[in-house]
Every structure is written in C-alpha cells, then in structure tokens.
C-alpha cells in the first residue's frame, strides 16, 4: 500500500512517498518511492507495552479522528545476530490507512521516558 509522507522521516526529508509491505506479523518493509531507501519496521505491540497519545498537530496532519485506527510501527536497524538489532521507540511512524498518509511522530522524551532511540531488541525477546 502506498502512502504520502506528511511529516518527514528524520534524516530522510527528501522521501515524499513510500510503500508499506508486510513481511510477517512482526516485520514490515517501508520502501521509498523516491529513491532506493528501505526501512525495516517492527510492530511494537508484539514486543512490549507501548502506549502514547498522538499530538494534535499530527492528528490534524494525518486527518485522524476519534474513530480512526492508525497503524503504528517503529524503525528497526537490523544487525546480525538479530539480538543486537535496535528499535527506535521514541519516534514511531503513524499511518492513516484510509487517507494513505504517514508521519514520523517524535514523542516528548520527558513525557515518555520509557521509550528510547536505540533500544536493543534483545531486551524484549523471550529468553530460552
């Protein structure tokens, strides 16, 4: 599914259109339609308790209403072994599938102290 980028992905401001592709329940690929950039995304709700309020600015930008069911994913930097990969929980990507729009929302670090910029995925994987 293709989306218009309404607020830039930090560091990738030139990307204006992206395509979201499901890999499995955990992982998604976000491919730029403007260049060769590809992001690996993860469904944070399958890893941990993850709850935040979308700021009004982004609600308006994405045309989110009380009835909207936005999709939320986090950018993951994949490493080998997978346990050393990191996830950005402080700047989720919020998608409005109905409007075909997406924005990266930078959460207030003083309000959401439990969410980091580069948290190791191993912190959330089941130990065997």
N, C-alpha and C positions, 0 to 999 in steps of 0.2 A: 504494500500500500504506500502511495506517495504522499508526502507532507510538505507543506510550506513552512520554512523556518521563520517564526515571528520574532524571536529574540535569539541572538547569535549563540552558537556553541562556542564557549570561551576558548580562544586561541584559533578558532576556525571561522572567523567572521565572514569570510567570503562564501561560505556554503549557505545557499538560499533555499535549496530543495533537496529532500532526502527520500530514500525508500527504506521502509522497515520490513525486514524479512525474519520470520520465525525460524529458529533452528530447532528448538525444543521448548519444554515448559520453562526452563531456566534461562536460556540464552536467545538473544535476537541479534541480528546484524543491522546496522544502520549505515546505508551506503549513500554517499553524496551523489547527487545527480549533476553536480557542477564540476567535479574533479574525481580523482581516484581514491579519495579518503573513505575508509571503512572503520566504523567503531563497533566494538563488541559490547553489547548491552546485557545486563542481567536483571531479572525480576527480583527486586529487593525483598518482596513479601514472602518469598520462598526461603530466604536466608535468615531473616530476623524480624523483630517487631520494628515497623517502620511507619511512622505516622507524622504528618506535618500538614500545615494549612498553606494552601497556595495563596500567596499575597494577592491582594485586589488588583494590582497592576497586571499581573499575569492572567488572572481570571478574565479581566477585560480584554487583554491582548488575544487570548485564545478563545474568547467568547464562551467561557464556561458558565453554566448556570447551576442552580441548586440540583437540578435533575441530571446534570452531566455526569458521565462515568469516565473520567480521564484515565488514560493508560500512563503508568509511571515506570520508568526504567532508569538504571544507573549505568554510567560508562565504566567499563572494566578494562584494565590493562592486563592482558593475558601474558603470563610467563610460564616457563617450564622449569620445574613441575608446577602444575596448576595451583598448588597450595601457596605459592609465592606471588600469585596474581593479586592485584589490588583493585578495590572498588571505590569510586567517588560517591559517597552518600550525601555530601553537603550540597551538591549541585545536580539534582535529578533532572531528567528530561521528562516533561509533562506533555502528553499528546491529547489532542481533541480529535478523535477518530471521525466524528460527524462532520467537523469543519475542515478536516485534513490539515491541521496545523500543529506545530510543536514549538516549544520554547525550553531552553535550559533555565531552570529556576535556581538562583543562588540563595540558599537559605541563610538566615541570620545565625551566625555561629554562636552568638551569645545566648540565643534562644534554644538552639538545637545543639548543645554541647556534646551529645552522644553520637553525632554524625561527623565523620572525618572525611578528609580529602583523599587519602590513600590508605584505606583500611585493608589489611590482609584478609583475603577470603578464607584463609585457614582458621581465622577466629570464629568462623560460622559453620565450618564443615564438621560433620559428626566424626568424633574420634572413635576408631575401631580398635 
